[in-house]
Amino acid sequence: MLSVEHNADIPGWLHPMLVKELRQALRSRAFVGAMLWVQASMSIIVILQTLISISARNAAGFKMLNIIFWFNTVLILHLLLPFRCLLFQDEDAKSENLELLQMTDVFSGRVVLCKWAACLVLALLIVTTLLPYTLI
């Protein structure tokens, strides 16, 4: 009997195409850069908001940083991630993976659905990392 090595980082009940897309996206420079940008910019904004609220009690400066906070969030979630997902669609066409995908029994609708589901999971991951900043 052959034993199959079980990798516990992503659940086994997920579709293999979704798992492939998630692993590929999590390793990409774009996602790592977006995550670093989120953490760095939100940390700076929260520190500046804290300093403004403690020292000067400047309501205009606090509101401006609040606008920058939400603009940054909208920029990442509504512009950066969807455009990156569109580029994911194009990467398979440019690489050798398209022929491999055509040889499998997975139909094209499932492939696109798994790619967009992976993008949704990445967006949820970024939203989860934003929750502490919104609570502060």
Stockholm file with secondary structure:
# STOCKHOLM 1.0

chainA/1-136         MLSVEHNADIPGWLHPMLVKELRQALRSRAFVGAMLWVQASMSIIVILQTLISISARNAAGFKMLNIIFWFNTVLILHLLLPFRCLLFQDEDAKSENLELLQMTDVFSGRVVLCKWAACLVLALLIVTTLLPYTLI
#=GR chainA/1-136 SS CCCCCCCCSSCTTSCHHHHHHHHHHHHSHHHHHHHHHHHHHHHHHHHHHHHHHHHTCCHHHHHHHHHHHHHHHHIIIIIIHHHHHHHHHHHHHHSTHHHHHHHSSCCHHHHHHHHHHHHHHHHHHHHHHHHHHHHC
#=GC SS_cons         CCCCCCCCSSCTTSCHHHHHHHHHHHHSHHHHHHHHHHHHHHHHHHHHHHHHHHHTCCHHHHHHHHHHHHHHHHIIIIIIHHHHHHHHHHHHHHSTHHHHHHHSSCCHHHHHHHHHHHHHHHHHHHHHHHHHHHHC
//
